[in-house]
Amino acid sequence: MPLHLKIITPLRTAVEADALSVVITASDGQIEVLPGHTSLITSVGDGELSYRSAQGKEVSLFVGGGFLQVENDNALLVTDTVLAADEMDPSSINAAIEQARNRLRNESSILSREEQTRLEAGIAQQLAMLEYRLKKRRH
Amino acid sequence: MANLRDIKRRIKSVRNTSQITKAMQMVASAKMRRAQELALHGRAYISALANVLQHLSATIEQGGASLMQKRENGKTLVIVVNTDKGLCGALNTNLLRELLIQTPRDADYLCIGSKLAPVLQRLGRNVRFTFSVSDNMSDVELKPIYEIIRKGFEDNTYNRVIVAYQKFVNVMVQRPHLRELLPVTTADLLEIASMDDIEDTHTNNFLLEPTPADLLAAILPLYVSNALSQLILEGKASEQSARMVAMKSATENAKNLIDELTLDYNKARQTQITNELLEITTATRAME
């Protein structure tokens, strides 16, 4: 019996599919979830998620940080961002990074600590996106 | 007859009003579609979060996270999700009625939307904060609100945080509803998790990575802030639906009024013509 993979973001249910295996970057490094996996809840970092669909097709996506729950062959990923490589626009990503860096540099005195952490996390995510995109294009 | 001109003037003014309400109806229905979409998708997200969280809370005893602790001392903070603009039917009035029945007199109020704040103040309730949130609300706008809630709860100023909002049922029906946001309880989580069709078998032996405490510390604030934004989204969807329905019925009323007035106008015109004819005939008769 295949895994039932569901990826939910605040804006949409991005993926709902049967998968033979799911590979994702978890807190302790990359893990692969196969059917029959033990029940698991883990935090997930920015990075690549790839799964092999029931028809044997490889699908690769960029996912933002979030949580993965595996229970009785149901894999549920709750995250804030899901993007396919061709949905990314490097120039707007670069612009966003630049903007966030500028804010960090120029307004560091008025930004609260939390705001700074948030901006830094944003930059990290955008950088991860760029990295993922580069990797995909090389293939 | 002077009446004729009066009626004409009234028809014109009613027609102007109906054009405005018609335009507002269009705007509201466009906004409604978007707000509705956001609200419905957000429900899936929040119930997925609740689903994960509820599994965690079974593993970790309640004392673990401060946002889940029950407190003895402190007041109630009521977050009132109302609207910034009027002309949306009885939406705010219904919410107010529910508020007055269900919240304690000495509670503090935080208004999101500016319509109900002065009303609550006049009724002697303690309105501490008022915020406005734009239609495409962003995390940046919610941040200060969330911070107030979290700080107030953590330093024991408040022992309960309740959100009062209009639950979006469908375009015609919105229901005033109070939901307890803090402390987060397992029963609430179960209820929200069951909103979506995620299968749940109540397994408790989860492998938790990196550690249960780390996971809970990361996911709980995320859950609370998203639960708040979800309720605001619901409020927005309700607002736009209510406004659309109210404006639609206003436009229809105006149309009926115009029909009636036009009938009156034609009658008056007919009478006038008849009178003029009568005068002419009488005059000719008199000259013969």
Interface residues (C-beta under 8 A of the other chain):
Chain A: K6 I8 T9 P10 L11 R12 T13 A26 S27 D28 T38 S39 L40 I41 T42 S43 F67 Q69 E71 N72 N74 L76 V78 E114 E115
Chain B: L38 H41 G42 A44 Y45 A48 L49 N51 V52 H55 L56 K143 E147 I198 E199 T201 T203 N205 F206 L207 L208 E209 P210 D214 L215 A218 I219 N226 S229
